[in-house]
Amino acid sequence: MGAGFKDFASGAILTAGDVDNYLMRQTVMTFADASARDTALSAVLDEGMVAYLEDTDTVTVYDGSAWNTIGGGSATAFTPSWTNLTPGNATESWYYVQIGDFVHVYGDTTFGSTTSVGGPVVMAVPVGSISGGGAVTGTPLGRFRLTDTDAGPALIMATAQSQATVIGIYPELASGTYVVRGSSVSTTYPFTWATSDRISGFFAYQIA
């Protein structure tokens, strides 16, 4: 787009191009949700377009390749995509907030009677991929808390670590005077998973 500003003189002819470039594409358009926005604008996308989404009360701007949220957005619920964890009848309450190209994730999975764990357990990020790709593998991005309800309950802290497009969950163990990263969560590690056990956590990452 890059049309900038035009001062219309009295009596000037208002062309279709002027309406599109100086009015339509430089206004804040309002849509019910991102899907409605994308459908309406798919054929006329231009860098610098701004759209307001009613469902999340967020303002988004098109940067030439993708829509980004401006400022703080509302929390969006999502169902995690797990590897080596089958939720079954688990109760999952996870949310993310995207602010610009940063995504903040938090939530909880409470195991049900049909939840099963293999290993290693990882969670796919809800939006895009982590900036840096494989180059940032192993970078700590947040924390998890693992709850073993059979032990009182026992609470074990874990590190949320980047694996490009997924987040690995690594319990922390005492070793001498330091806390070190253990192996990734699996069927019997750091305990045998059962009904009512929980994986809670929060992490943040920059979109690639």
Backbone as numpy.savetxt, mean C-alpha at the origin, in Angstrom:
# Nx Ny Nz CAx CAy CAz Cx Cy Cz
0.55 18.48 -21.44 -0.30 19.68 -21.44 0.58 20.91 -21.44
1.05 21.37 -20.29 1.98 22.50 -20.21 1.47 23.77 -20.84
0.14 23.97 -20.88 -0.42 25.14 -21.56 -0.23 26.41 -20.75
-0.04 26.27 -19.43 0.15 27.45 -18.59 -1.11 28.28 -18.45
-0.97 29.60 -18.54 -2.10 30.51 -18.32 -2.32 31.37 -19.56
-3.58 31.62 -19.89 -3.90 32.50 -21.01 -4.89 33.56 -20.55
-4.56 34.81 -20.81 -5.44 35.93 -20.47 -6.29 36.22 -21.69
-7.56 35.87 -21.63 -8.46 36.04 -22.77 -8.87 37.51 -22.90
-8.63 38.08 -24.08 -8.99 39.47 -24.35 -10.46 39.56 -24.72
-11.04 40.71 -24.46 -12.45 40.92 -24.78 -12.68 40.73 -26.27
-13.66 39.90 -26.63 -14.00 39.66 -28.03 -13.23 38.53 -28.66
-12.27 37.90 -27.92 -11.48 36.80 -28.49 -12.35 35.57 -28.70
-12.02 34.80 -29.73 -12.77 33.58 -30.03 -12.30 32.46 -29.09
-13.25 31.82 -28.43 -12.94 30.71 -27.52 -13.01 29.42 -28.31
-11.85 28.84 -28.62 -11.80 27.62 -29.42 -11.94 26.38 -28.55
-12.20 25.26 -29.21 -12.30 23.98 -28.49 -10.97 23.67 -27.80
-9.86 23.98 -28.49 -8.55 23.73 -27.90 -8.32 24.57 -26.65
-8.79 25.83 -26.67 -8.66 26.69 -25.49 -9.46 26.11 -24.31
-10.68 25.64 -24.59 -11.52 25.07 -23.53 -10.85 23.84 -22.93
-10.33 22.96 -23.80 -9.69 21.73 -23.31 -8.43 22.04 -22.51
-7.55 22.88 -23.07 -6.24 23.10 -22.47 -6.25 24.03 -21.26
-7.05 25.09 -21.33 -7.01 26.08 -20.24 -8.12 25.92 -19.22
-9.16 25.18 -19.57 -10.28 25.00 -18.63 -10.41 23.54 -18.19
-10.78 22.66 -19.11 -11.07 21.27 -18.75 -9.87 20.57 -18.12
-8.68 20.73 -18.69 -7.52 19.97 -18.22 -6.76 20.67 -17.10
-7.21 21.85 -16.71 -6.55 22.53 -15.61 -7.51 22.81 -14.46
-8.63 22.09 -14.46 -9.58 22.21 -13.36 -9.44 21.02 -12.43
-10.04 21.08 -11.25 -10.09 19.92 -10.35 -11.39 19.19 -10.64
-11.28 18.04 -11.29 -12.45 17.25 -11.67 -12.86 16.34 -10.52
-14.14 16.08 -10.39 -14.65 15.26 -9.29 -15.23 13.95 -9.83
-14.80 12.82 -9.23 -15.27 11.51 -9.65 -15.68 10.69 -8.41
-16.54 9.72 -8.63 -17.00 8.88 -7.52 -15.85 8.08 -6.93
-14.95 7.57 -7.79 -13.82 6.77 -7.33 -12.76 6.72 -8.42
-11.67 6.04 -8.16 -10.57 5.96 -9.11 -10.97 5.28 -10.40
-11.86 4.28 -10.30 -12.30 3.57 -11.49 -13.07 4.51 -12.43
-13.95 5.33 -11.86 -14.71 6.28 -12.67 -13.78 7.30 -13.31
-12.79 7.76 -12.55 -11.80 8.71 -13.08 -11.04 8.11 -14.25
-10.54 6.88 -14.07 -9.72 6.25 -15.10 -10.52 5.99 -16.37
-11.80 5.60 -16.22 -12.64 5.34 -17.38 -12.91 6.62 -18.16
-13.20 7.71 -17.45 -13.55 8.97 -18.11 -12.36 9.62 -18.80
-11.16 9.44 -18.23 -10.00 10.18 -18.71 -8.98 9.35 -19.48
-9.27 8.08 -19.68 -8.27 7.17 -20.27 -7.76 7.65 -21.63
-8.62 8.30 -22.43 -8.23 8.71 -23.78 -7.65 10.11 -23.83
-7.71 10.85 -22.73 -7.26 12.26 -22.75 -6.28 12.57 -21.63
-5.64 11.54 -21.06 -4.71 11.77 -19.95 -3.60 12.72 -20.35
-3.30 13.67 -19.45 -2.26 14.64 -19.70 -1.57 14.98 -18.38
-0.26 15.07 -18.40 0.48 15.37 -17.18 0.02 16.68 -16.55
-0.27 16.62 -15.25 -0.73 17.81 -14.53 -2.23 17.81 -14.24
-2.98 16.84 -14.80 -4.41 16.75 -14.50 -4.62 16.49 -13.01
-5.68 17.07 -12.46 -6.00 16.93 -11.04 -7.43 16.43 -10.90
-7.64 15.43 -10.04 -8.97 14.86 -9.84 -9.22 14.58 -8.36
-10.45 14.87 -7.93 -10.88 14.59 -6.55 -11.72 13.32 -6.56
-11.44 12.41 -5.59 -12.18 11.14 -5.48 -13.09 11.18 -4.27
-14.39 11.01 -4.50 -15.37 11.13 -3.42 -15.30 9.98 -2.43
-14.96 8.77 -2.89 -15.00 7.62 -1.98 -13.90 7.66 -0.92
-12.75 8.26 -1.26 -11.65 8.32 -0.30 -11.34 9.75 0.15
-12.09 10.73 -0.40 -11.86 12.15 -0.06 -10.41 12.55 -0.28
-9.86 12.17 -1.44 -8.48 12.48 -1.75 -8.37 13.24 -3.07
-7.31 14.03 -3.16 -7.00 14.76 -4.39 -5.83 14.05 -5.06
-5.97 13.73 -6.34 -4.93 13.01 -7.06 -4.44 13.83 -8.25
-3.17 13.63 -8.60 -2.59 14.35 -9.75 -1.90 13.34 -10.67
-2.03 13.55 -11.97 -1.42 12.64 -12.95 -0.03 13.15 -13.31
1.01 12.31 -13.13 2.38 12.75 -13.34 2.95 12.38 -14.70
2.07 11.94 -15.58 2.51 11.54 -16.91 2.53 10.04 -17.11
2.51 9.30 -15.99 2.49 7.84 -16.09 1.55 7.19 -15.08
1.24 7.90 -14.00 0.36 7.32 -12.96 -0.29 8.44 -12.15
-1.40 8.07 -11.47 -2.08 9.00 -10.58 -1.48 8.88 -9.19
-1.19 10.02 -8.55 -0.63 10.05 -7.20 -1.51 10.88 -6.28
-1.61 10.45 -5.02 -2.40 11.17 -4.04 -1.62 12.38 -3.54
-2.33 13.52 -3.43 -1.72 14.74 -2.91 -2.07 14.85 -1.43
-1.05 15.04 -0.59 -1.30 15.20 0.84 -1.78 13.90 1.47
-2.36 14.00 2.65 -2.83 12.84 3.38 -4.11 12.28 2.81
-4.15 10.98 2.63 -5.36 10.35 2.12 -6.06 9.55 3.21
-7.25 9.08 2.90 -7.99 8.24 3.84 -7.47 6.81 3.76
-7.65 6.07 4.83 -7.21 4.68 4.86 -8.08 3.84 3.93
-7.45 2.97 3.17 -8.14 2.07 2.25 -7.98 0.64 2.74
-9.09 -0.06 2.93 -9.04 -1.45 3.37 -8.60 -2.34 2.21
-7.83 -3.38 2.52 -7.45 -4.33 1.48 -7.26 -5.70 2.13
-7.39 -6.73 1.31 -7.14 -8.10 1.75 -5.76 -8.52 1.27
-4.84 -8.83 2.18 -3.47 -9.15 1.78 -3.40 -10.37 0.86
-2.43 -10.33 -0.03 -2.10 -11.50 -0.84 -0.87 -12.14 -0.21
-1.07 -13.34 0.36 0.01 -14.00 1.08 0.64 -15.10 0.25
1.90 -15.36 0.51 2.57 -16.55 -0.02 2.89 -17.44 1.18
2.51 -18.71 1.09 2.73 -19.71 2.15 1.90 -19.45 3.39
0.84 -18.70 3.26 -0.16 -18.55 4.33 -1.53 -18.58 3.67
-2.32 -19.60 4.00 -3.68 -19.72 3.47 -4.65 -19.24 4.54
-5.30 -18.07 4.35 -6.13 -17.48 5.40 -7.31 -18.34 5.83
-7.94 -19.07 4.88 -9.12 -19.85 5.26 -10.16 -18.95 5.89
-10.57 -19.26 7.12 -11.59 -18.44 7.80 -10.96 -17.44 8.77
-9.75 -17.03 8.49 -9.10 -16.01 9.32 -9.85 -14.68 9.22
-9.70 -13.84 10.24 -10.24 -12.48 10.21 -9.10 -11.54 9.87
-9.22 -10.85 8.74 -8.15 -9.97 8.28 -8.64 -8.52 8.24
-7.91 -7.65 8.91 -8.24 -6.22 8.95 -6.97 -5.44 8.62
-6.77 -5.17 7.34 -5.58 -4.47 6.89 -5.95 -3.22 6.11
-5.12 -2.19 6.25 -5.38 -0.90 5.61 -4.08 -0.31 5.09
-4.20 0.56 4.10 -3.03 1.33 3.67 -3.45 2.77 3.38
-2.50 3.67 3.55 -2.69 5.08 3.21 -1.55 5.47 2.28
-1.89 6.00 1.11 -0.85 6.45 0.18 -0.74 7.97 0.25
0.46 8.46 0.50 0.74 9.89 0.52 1.85 10.13 -0.49
1.50 10.70 -1.62 2.47 10.84 -2.70 2.91 9.47 -3.16
4.24 9.24 -3.19 4.73 7.93 -3.61 5.15 7.07 -2.42
4.66 7.43 -1.21 4.90 6.60 -0.03 3.61 5.92 0.39
3.72 4.64 0.74 2.56 3.86 1.16 2.79 3.36 2.59
1.81 3.61 3.47 1.89 3.17 4.86 0.84 2.07 5.06
1.27 0.94 5.59 0.41 -0.23 5.75 0.33 -0.64 7.22
-0.87 -1.01 7.68 -1.01 -1.51 9.04 -2.22 -2.43 9.11
-2.21 -3.34 10.08 -3.36 -4.23 10.21 -3.08 -5.48 11.02
-3.98 -6.45 10.86 -3.96 -7.63 11.72 -4.64 -8.80 11.02
-4.06 -9.99 11.17 -4.68 -11.24 10.73 -4.81 -12.14 11.95
-6.05 -12.50 12.29 -6.32 -13.42 13.40 -6.69 -14.77 12.81
-5.93 -15.78 13.15 -6.11 -17.10 12.55 -7.45 -17.73 12.95
-8.03 -18.44 11.97 -9.22 -19.23 12.22 -8.86 -20.71 12.21
-9.88 -21.55 12.33 -9.65 -23.00 12.41 -9.13 -23.59 11.11
-9.35 -22.89 9.97 -8.89 -23.43 8.69 -7.70 -22.66 8.13
-7.09 -21.79 8.94 -5.90 -21.06 8.50 -4.70 -21.99 8.56
-3.87 -21.96 7.53 -2.68 -22.82 7.53 -1.46 -22.03 7.10
-0.30 -22.46 7.59 0.96 -21.77 7.33 1.97 -22.73 6.76
2.66 -22.31 5.70 3.79 -23.05 5.16 5.04 -22.28 5.49
5.86 -22.01 4.52 7.02 -21.19 4.79 7.93 -21.06 3.59
8.62 -19.94 3.48 8.53 -18.76 4.33 7.32 -17.90 3.98
6.74 -17.24 5.00 5.54 -16.42 4.80 5.93 -15.01 4.36
5.32 -14.53 3.29 5.53 -13.15 2.84 4.19 -12.56 2.44
4.10 -11.22 2.54 2.90 -10.48 2.14 3.23 -9.59 0.95
2.40 -9.63 -0.09 2.59 -8.75 -1.23 2.19 -7.33 -0.84
2.93 -6.33 -1.31 2.59 -4.95 -1.01 1.29 -4.60 -1.74
0.43 -3.74 -1.15 -0.88 -3.46 -1.74 -0.86 -2.54 -2.94
0.19 -1.72 -3.09 0.26 -0.77 -4.19 1.66 -0.80 -4.80
1.74 -0.98 -6.12 3.01 -0.89 -6.83 4.05 -1.87 -6.34
5.31 -1.48 -6.48 6.44 -2.26 -5.99 7.36 -1.33 -5.22
8.24 -1.92 -4.41 9.09 -1.13 -3.53 10.23 -0.51 -4.32
10.44 0.79 -4.13 11.51 1.50 -4.83 12.85 0.84 -4.59
13.60 0.63 -5.66 14.91 0.00 -5.54 14.90 -1.46 -5.96
13.70 -2.06 -6.04 13.60 -3.44 -6.46 14.44 -4.37 -5.61
15.13 -5.29 -6.26 15.95 -6.28 -5.54 17.11 -5.66 -4.79
17.47 -4.40 -5.16 18.61 -3.75 -4.52 18.35 -3.46 -3.05
17.07 -3.40 -2.65 16.76 -3.08 -1.26 16.34 -4.32 -0.47
16.51 -5.50 -1.04 16.13 -6.72 -0.34 16.80 -6.79 1.03
15.99 -7.03 2.05 16.51 -7.13 3.41 16.44 -5.84 4.19
16.06 -4.74 3.54 15.97 -3.46 4.24 14.78 -3.47 5.20
14.98 -3.13 6.49 13.87 -3.08 7.44 12.91 -1.94 7.08
11.64 -2.24 6.95 10.65 -1.24 6.58 9.57 -1.08 7.65
9.62 -1.88 8.70 8.59 -1.78 9.73 8.68 -2.93 10.71
7.57 -3.16 11.43 7.55 -4.16 12.50 6.29 -5.01 12.42
6.43 -6.25 12.89 5.29 -7.15 13.08 5.30 -7.62 14.54
4.12 -7.98 15.02 4.00 -8.62 16.33 3.29 -9.95 16.13
3.91 -11.02 16.56 3.37 -12.37 16.41 2.85 -12.83 17.75
1.58 -13.21 17.80 0.93 -13.58 19.05 0.61 -15.06 19.08
1.18 -15.77 20.07 0.91 -17.19 20.29 -0.07 -17.29 21.46
-1.34 -17.52 21.16 -2.36 -17.52 22.21 -2.29 -18.76 23.10
-1.55 -19.79 22.69 -1.41 -21.00 23.50 -0.41 -20.80 24.64
0.32 -19.68 24.58 1.39 -19.48 25.56 1.13 -18.29 26.48
-0.13 -17.95 26.61 -0.41 -17.02 27.71 -1.06 -15.67 27.52
-0.97 -14.93 26.39 -0.26 -15.21 25.14 1.20 -14.77 25.18
1.98 -15.33 24.26 3.37 -14.92 24.09 3.44 -13.97 22.90
4.14 -12.85 23.09 4.27 -11.85 22.03 5.71 -11.84 21.54
5.89 -12.00 20.24 7.22 -12.02 19.65 7.29 -10.92 18.60
8.28 -10.04 18.72 8.44 -8.98 17.73 9.19 -9.52 16.52
8.87 -8.95 15.36 9.51 -9.37 14.12 9.77 -8.15 13.24
10.72 -8.28 12.35 11.07 -7.20 11.43 10.35 -7.39 10.10
9.79 -6.30 9.57 9.20 -6.31 8.23 10.31 -5.93 7.26
10.72 -6.86 6.41 11.86 -6.61 5.53 11.48 -6.67 4.06
12.05 -5.75 3.31 11.77 -5.62 1.89 12.30 -6.79 1.09
11.46 -7.27 0.15 11.89 -8.26 -0.83 11.34 -7.84 -2.20
11.54 -6.57 -2.56 11.15 -5.99 -3.85 9.64 -5.77 -3.99
8.86 -6.83 -4.12 7.41 -6.66 -4.26 6.65 -7.28 -3.10
7.37 -7.87 -2.15 6.72 -8.49 -0.99 7.46 -8.10 0.28
6.79 -8.33 1.41 7.37 -8.05 2.72 7.59 -9.37 3.46
8.82 -9.62 3.86 9.12 -10.81 4.63 8.95 -10.54 6.12
8.61 -11.57 6.89 8.38 -11.44 8.34 9.44 -12.26 9.06
10.35 -11.56 9.76 11.47 -12.24 10.41 11.46 -12.00 11.92
11.12 -13.02 12.71 11.13 -12.90 14.18 12.50 -12.48 14.69
12.50 -11.76 15.81 13.75 -11.30 16.40 14.10 -12.16 17.61
15.36 -12.53 17.72 15.81 -13.43 18.77 16.90 -12.77 19.61
16.97 -13.15 20.87 18.03 -12.65 21.74 19.31 -13.43 21.47
20.42 -12.68 21.34 21.71 -13.32 21.12 22.77 -12.49 21.81
23.26 -12.95 22.95 24.20 -12.16 23.72 23.54 -10.90 24.23
24.11 -9.76 23.91 23.53 -8.49 24.34 22.77 -7.81 23.22
22.56 -8.53 22.10 21.90 -7.93 20.95 20.68 -8.75 20.53
19.76 -8.07 19.85 18.63 -8.75 19.24 18.97 -8.96 17.78
18.83 -10.18 17.30 19.20 -10.49 15.92 17.98 -11.04 15.18
18.07 -10.97 13.85 17.00 -11.49 13.01 17.09 -12.99 12.93
15.94 -13.67 13.14 15.89 -15.12 12.98 15.48 -15.49 11.58
15.01 -16.72 11.41 14.53 -17.17 10.11 13.15 -16.59 9.83
12.67 -16.76 8.61 11.35 -16.27 8.25 10.26 -17.13 8.90
9.10 -16.53 9.13 7.96 -17.25 9.71 7.60 -18.46 8.85
7.38 -19.60 9.50 6.98 -20.82 8.81 6.02 -21.62 9.68
5.74 -22.84 9.29 4.71 -23.66 9.95 4.89 -23.76 11.46
6.09 -24.01 11.92 6.34 -24.18 13.36 7.28 -23.13 13.92
7.52 -22.07 13.15 8.47 -21.05 13.60 7.83 -19.67 13.55
7.91 -18.84 14.60 8.65 -19.09 15.84 7.88 -19.95 16.84
6.67 -20.40 16.45 5.90 -21.35 17.25 4.95 -22.07 16.30
4.26 -23.09 16.78 3.30 -23.80 15.95 2.01 -22.99 15.90
1.63 -22.58 14.70 0.48 -21.69 14.54 -0.84 -22.43 14.74
-1.78 -21.76 15.40 -3.07 -22.38 15.71 -4.17 -21.31 15.70
-5.40 -21.75 15.87 -6.56 -20.85 15.91 -6.35 -19.75 16.95
-6.71 -18.52 16.58 -6.64 -17.32 17.41 -5.25 -16.68 17.48
-4.23 -17.36 16.95 -2.92 -16.71 16.86 -3.03 -15.52 15.90
-2.08 -14.58 16.00 -2.23 -13.34 15.24 -0.90 -12.89 14.62
-1.03 -12.27 13.45 0.07 -11.52 12.83 -0.41 -10.09 12.69
0.21 -9.17 13.43 -0.14 -7.76 13.38 1.10 -6.99 12.93
0.89 -5.87 12.28 2.08 -5.15 11.86 1.83 -3.81 11.21
2.93 -3.11 10.98 2.90 -1.86 10.22 4.23 -1.70 9.50
4.18 -1.17 8.29 5.40 -0.90 7.55 5.11 0.18 6.51
6.15 0.78 5.99 6.00 1.82 4.97 7.06 1.63 3.91
6.75 2.03 2.68 7.72 1.90 1.59 7.45 2.95 0.52
8.47 3.22 -0.27 8.35 4.15 -1.39 8.07 3.36 -2.66
7.11 3.82 -3.46 6.77 3.14 -4.70 7.86 3.36 -5.73
8.19 2.30 -6.45 9.22 2.40 -7.50 8.76 3.33 -8.62
